Amino acid sequence: MNKNQVKGVVKDVAGKVQEEAGKLVGNKEQEAKGLKKQAEGKAEKALGDVKEVAKDAKEALKDAVKKQ
């Protein structure tokens, strides 16, 4: 797991909390901010996922070259 994946998950969870808090007190603005934060978190996690796949592919390529 890389830092983008961690940051993304944290931001997503924080957004969920903010959205629910907004619902609880009837604040539509806080709900919207929470949803926005969740979307940002999911995007950041996806970026981290892509970086992780690229890193794994790079390592696999290095291993394959070493074996030849």
TIKOLTI-790608 format. One record per atom (N, C-alpha, C): residue number from 0; x, y, z. Coordinates in pm, 1 decimal. Layout:
(NUM,(X,Y,Z))
...
REM end
This chain:
(0,(85.2,-117.5,0.0))
(0,(0.0,0.0,0.0))
(0,(89.8,123.8,0.0))
(1,(56.2,220.0,-85.2))
(1,(136.7,341.5,-91.1))
(1,(62.3,459.4,-28.2))
(2,(130.2,572.4,-20.8))
(2,(73.1,686.9,51.1))
(2,(-54.4,739.5,-14.1))
(3,(-66.0,730.4,-146.4))
(3,(-188.2,776.6,-211.6))
(3,(-307.2,688.7,-174.9))
(4,(-283.5,559.8,-165.5))
(4,(-391.1,469.2,-126.1))
(4,(-436.8,499.2,16.1))
(5,(-342.7,519.8,105.3))
(5,(-375.4,548.5,245.5))
(5,(-448.8,682.1,256.4))
(6,(-393.8,786.0,193.6))
(6,(-458.5,917.5,197.7))
(6,(-599.4,911.4,140.8))
(7,(-614.2,836.2,32.8))
(7,(-745.1,824.9,-29.8))
(7,(-847.8,759.4,60.3))
(8,(-808.7,651.9,125.0))
(8,(-900.8,582.8,215.4))
(8,(-936.6,673.1,333.2))
(9,(-837.4,741.6,386.8))
(9,(-862.9,831.4,500.8))
(9,(-959.0,942.9,460.2))
(10,(-935.6,1001.6,343.4))
(10,(-1021.5,1110.7,296.9))
(10,(-1163.1,1060.0,269.9))
(11,(-1175.3,940.3,214.3))
(11,(-1306.4,881.6,187.1))
(11,(-1382.9,861.5,318.1))
(12,(-1316.4,805.8,417.2))
(12,(-1381.4,782.3,546.8))
(12,(-1419.5,915.5,612.8))
(13,(-1329.8,1012.7,606.3))
(13,(-1360.2,1144.8,664.0))
(13,(-1480.8,1207.0,594.2))
(14,(-1489.0,1187.8,464.2))
(14,(-1603.4,1239.4,389.6))
(14,(-1733.2,1172.6,430.4))
(15,(-1727.3,1043.1,455.3))
(15,(-1846.8,970.6,499.4))
(15,(-1893.4,1022.9,634.8))
(16,(-1797.4,1046.1,722.8))
(16,(-1830.4,1100.1,855.6))
(16,(-1892.3,1238.9,841.5))
(17,(-1830.7,1322.4,757.6))
(17,(-1881.2,1458.8,738.3))
(17,(-2021.7,1456.1,676.6))
(18,(-2042.9,1367.6,580.2))
(18,(-2175.2,1356.9,517.8))
(18,(-2279.9,1316.7,620.6))
(19,(-2249.1,1214.9,700.6))
(19,(-2344.7,1167.8,801.5))
(19,(-2370.8,1273.9,908.3))
(20,(-2266.0,1347.6,946.5))
(20,(-2284.2,1455.2,1043.9))
(20,(-2376.6,1562.0,986.8))
(21,(-2357.4,1592.4,859.7))
(21,(-2445.7,1689.9,794.5))
(21,(-2589.9,1642.4,792.2))
(22,(-2609.8,1514.7,763.5))
(22,(-2745.1,1458.5,764.0))
(22,(-2806.2,1466.1,903.6))
(23,(-2724.6,1435.4,1003.0))
(23,(-2771.8,1431.7,1141.2))
(23,(-2822.3,1568.5,1187.2))
(24,(-2750.7,1674.1,1149.9))
(24,(-2789.9,1808.6,1193.7))
(24,(-2870.9,1883.1,1088.2))
(25,(-2896.2,1818.2,975.0))
(25,(-2976.7,1880.7,871.1))
(25,(-2904.0,1988.2,792.7))
(26,(-2772.3,1972.8,777.7))
(26,(-2691.8,2072.4,707.0))
(26,(-2653.0,2017.3,569.6))
(27,(-2723.8,2062.5,466.2))
(27,(-2700.3,2013.9,329.7))
(27,(-2560.5,2049.2,280.2))
(28,(-2508.2,2163.5,323.9))
(28,(-2374.0,2205.0,280.9))
(28,(-2268.1,2107.2,331.1))
(29,(-2280.3,2064.3,456.2))
(29,(-2185.2,1967.4,511.2))
(29,(-2199.9,1831.5,442.6))
(30,(-2323.2,1793.9,410.3))
(30,(-2344.6,1669.6,336.2))
(30,(-2272.3,1674.8,202.0))
(31,(-2288.6,1786.3,131.5))
(31,(-2225.7,1803.0,0.1))
(31,(-2073.5,1802.3,11.2))
(32,(-2020.9,1869.8,113.4))
(32,(-1875.7,1870.0,133.9))
(32,(-1825.7,1728.6,162.5))
(33,(-1903.4,1653.3,237.1))
(33,(-1867.0,1515.4,266.8))
(33,(-1864.2,1429.5,141.9))
(34,(-1963.8,1448.3,56.2))
(34,(-1967.8,1372.7,-69.3))
(34,(-1849.8,1410.1,-158.7))
(35,(-1817.0,1538.8,-160.6))
(35,(-1702.2,1585.3,-241.0))
(35,(-1573.3,1522.3,-188.0))
(36,(-1559.2,1522.0,-57.1))
(36,(-1439.1,1463.9,4.1))
(36,(-1429.0,1314.6,-26.2))
(37,(-1542.2,1246.5,-25.4))
(37,(-1542.5,1103.9,-58.5))
(37,(-1495.0,1081.3,-202.4))
(38,(-1544.0,1163.7,-294.0))
(38,(-1504.3,1151.0,-434.5))
(38,(-1354.1,1176.4,-450.3))
(39,(-1304.4,1277.5,-380.0))
(39,(-1160.8,1307.0,-384.6))
(39,(-1080.9,1189.4,-329.1))
(40,(-1129.6,1132.1,-220.9))
(40,(-1061.4,1018.6,-159.9))
(40,(-1058.3,897.4,-251.1))
(41,(-1170.1,871.2,-316.0))
(41,(-1175.2,757.6,-408.2))
(41,(-1081.7,779.2,-527.0))
(42,(-1075.6,904.1,-574.3))
(42,(-985.7,935.1,-686.4))
(42,(-840.0,917.7,-644.6))
(43,(-806.1,965.3,-525.3))
(43,(-668.4,951.7,-478.2))
(43,(-631.2,804.7,-456.8))
(44,(-724.5,726.7,-404.3))
(44,(-697.6,583.4,-386.6))
(44,(-677.1,516.9,-522.5))
(45,(-758.6,554.8,-620.9))
(45,(-743.7,497.6,-755.4))
(45,(-606.8,532.2,-813.0))
(46,(-561.0,655.2,-790.6))
(46,(-427.3,694.7,-834.5))
(46,(-322.6,606.7,-767.4))
(47,(-338.3,585.1,-638.9))
(47,(-246.6,498.0,-566.0))
(47,(-248.8,355.7,-618.3))
(48,(-368.4,308.1,-654.2))
(48,(-380.4,173.2,-710.1))
(48,(-303.2,162.8,-841.4))
(49,(-317.3,264.6,-925.6))
(49,(-246.5,265.3,-1054.4))
(49,(-95.3,268.0,-1031.7))
(50,(-50.8,350.6,-938.1))
(50,(92.7,356.1,-907.1))
(50,(143.4,220.8,-858.0))
(51,(62.8,153.9,-777.3))
(51,(101.9,23.9,-722.6))
(51,(114.1,-80.4,-834.4))
(52,(18.1,-79.2,-926.8))
(52,(23.1,-172.5,-1040.1))
(52,(146.7,-144.9,-1125.4))
(53,(174.2,-16.6,-1149.8))
(53,(292.1,19.7,-1229.4))
(53,(420.9,-25.4,-1160.1))
(54,(426.1,-6.4,-1030.0))
(54,(544.0,-47.9,-953.4))
(54,(562.7,-199.8,-961.0))
(55,(452.3,-272.9,-944.3))
(55,(459.2,-419.2,-951.8))
(55,(502.5,-465.4,-1090.9))
(56,(450.1,-399.5,-1193.9))
(56,(487.5,-435.0,-1330.7))
(56,(635.1,-407.7,-1355.2))
(57,(683.3,-296.2,-1303.9))
(57,(825.4,-260.5,-1318.6))
(57,(913.1,-366.8,-1251.8))
(58,(875.8,-408.5,-1131.1))
(58,(952.4,-510.3,-1059.5))
(58,(947.6,-644.7,-1132.3))
(59,(832.1,-679.0,-1186.4))
(59,(819.2,-804.9,-1260.0))
(59,(906.3,-802.5,-1385.7))
(60,(911.3,-687.7,-1451.1))
(60,(994.4,-673.0,-1570.3))
(60,(1142.3,-686.2,-1535.6))
(61,(1182.6,-623.2,-1425.7))
(61,(1321.4,-634.8,-1380.8))
(61,(1356.8,-779.8,-1351.9))
(62,(1267.6,-850.2,-1284.0))
(62,(1291.2,-991.8,-1252.1))
(62,(1303.4,-1075.6,-1379.2))
(63,(1217.0,-1046.9,-1476.2))
(63,(1218.3,-1122.5,-1601.2))
(63,(1348.9,-1098.5,-1678.0))
(64,(1397.4,-976.0,-1674.8))
(64,(1523.4,-942.5,-1744.5))
(64,(1640.7,-1010.1,-1674.8))
(65,(1638.3,-1015.2,-1543.0))
(65,(1746.5,-1079.4,-1467.4))
(65,(1754.6,-1228.7,-1496.3))
(66,(1640.3,-1292.1,-1519.0))
(66,(1636.8,-1436.7,-1542.4))
(66,(1688.4,-1475.6,-1680.6))
(67,(1696.9,-1380.3,-1770.9))
(67,(1741.2,-1413.7,-1907.1))
(67,(1888.2,-1410.7,-1918.3))
REM end
